[in-house]
Protein backbone atom coordinates (compact mmCIF):
# COMPACT_ATOMS: atom_id res chain seq x y z
CA UNK A 1 0.00 0.00 0.00
CA UNK A 2 1.31 3.45 -0.92
CA UNK A 3 1.47 6.04 1.85
CA UNK A 4 1.96 9.72 1.05
CA UNK A 5 5.09 11.36 2.35
CA UNK A 6 4.58 13.94 5.13
CA UNK A 7 5.52 16.80 2.81
CA UNK A 8 2.73 15.88 0.39
CA UNK A 9 0.22 15.74 3.24
CA UNK A 10 1.36 19.19 4.39
CA UNK A 11 0.90 20.59 0.89
CA UNK A 12 -2.54 18.99 0.54
CA UNK A 13 -3.60 20.43 3.90
CA UNK A 14 -2.29 23.90 3.00
CA UNK A 15 -4.08 23.83 -0.36
CA UNK A 16 -7.30 22.72 1.31
CA UNK A 17 -7.19 25.48 3.91
CA UNK A 18 -6.61 28.11 1.23
CA UNK A 19 -9.33 26.79 -1.09
CA UNK A 20 -11.81 26.95 1.79
CA UNK A 21 -10.60 30.43 2.82
CA UNK A 22 -11.06 31.85 -0.68
CA UNK A 23 -14.44 30.12 -1.10
CA UNK A 24 -15.73 31.52 2.19
CA UNK A 25 -14.36 34.96 1.34
CA UNK A 26 -16.61 34.88 -1.74
CA UNK A 27 -19.49 33.75 0.51
CA UNK A 28 -20.12 30.62 -1.55
CA UNK A 29 -21.32 27.43 0.14
CA UNK A 30 -19.74 24.09 -0.75
CA UNK A 31 -23.06 22.97 -2.21
CA UNK A 32 -23.43 26.09 -4.36
CA UNK A 33 -19.79 25.96 -5.50
CA UNK A 34 -20.05 22.29 -6.40
CA UNK A 35 -23.31 22.76 -8.30
CA UNK A 36 -22.14 25.79 -10.30
CA UNK A 37 -18.75 24.31 -10.97
CA UNK A 38 -19.82 20.74 -11.72
CA UNK A 39 -17.56 19.25 -9.07
CA UNK A 40 -18.78 16.70 -6.55
CA UNK A 41 -19.42 18.36 -3.19
CA UNK A 42 -17.89 15.46 -1.28
CA UNK A 43 -14.72 15.76 -3.39
CA UNK A 44 -14.55 19.50 -2.69
CA UNK A 45 -14.97 18.69 1.00
CA UNK A 46 -12.08 16.19 0.81
CA UNK A 47 -9.88 18.82 -0.87
CA UNK A 48 -10.72 21.41 1.78
CA UNK A 49 -9.92 18.93 4.56
CA UNK A 50 -6.53 18.23 2.99
CA UNK A 51 -7.48 14.64 2.20
CA UNK A 52 -8.11 15.03 -1.51
CA UNK A 53 -5.31 15.09 -4.05
CA UNK A 54 -6.64 17.40 -6.78
CA UNK A 55 -5.10 17.47 -10.22
CA UNK A 56 -3.61 20.64 -11.65
CA UNK A 57 -6.67 20.82 -13.89
CA UNK A 58 -9.02 20.71 -10.91
CA UNK A 59 -6.99 23.35 -9.08
CA UNK A 60 -7.10 25.52 -12.20
CA UNK A 61 -10.90 25.20 -12.39
CA UNK A 62 -11.26 26.05 -8.69
CA UNK A 63 -8.85 28.99 -8.94
CA UNK A 64 -10.65 30.34 -12.01
CA UNK A 65 -14.03 30.16 -10.25
CA UNK A 66 -12.62 31.92 -7.17
CA UNK A 67 -10.75 34.53 -9.26
CA UNK A 68 -7.35 33.64 -7.79
CA UNK A 69 -4.14 32.11 -9.16
CA UNK A 70 -3.24 28.48 -8.55
CA UNK A 71 -0.11 29.73 -6.81
CA UNK A 72 -2.33 31.44 -4.22
CA UNK A 73 -3.17 27.96 -2.91
CA UNK A 74 0.44 27.11 -2.06
MOGI-V387647 format. One record per backbone hydrogen bond with DSSP energy under -1.0 kcal/mol. CO is the residue of the C=O (numbers start at 1). NH is the residue of the N-H. Records with the same first field share a line. If there is no record, write none. Layout:
CO = NH  NH
This chain:
5 = 9
6 = 10
7 = 11
8 = 12
9 = 13
10 = 14
11 = 15
12 = 16
13 = 17
14 = 18
15 = 19
16 = 20
17 = 21
18 = 22
19 = 23
20 = 24
21 = 25
22 = 26
23 = 28
24 = 27
29 = 33
30 = 34
31 = 35
32 = 36
33 = 37
34 = 39
40 = 44
41 = 45
42 = 46
43 = 47
44 = 48
45 = 49
46 = 51  52
47 = 50
55 = 59
56 = 60
57 = 61
58 = 62
59 = 63
60 = 64
61 = 65
62 = 66
63 = 68
69 = 72
70 = 73
71 = 74
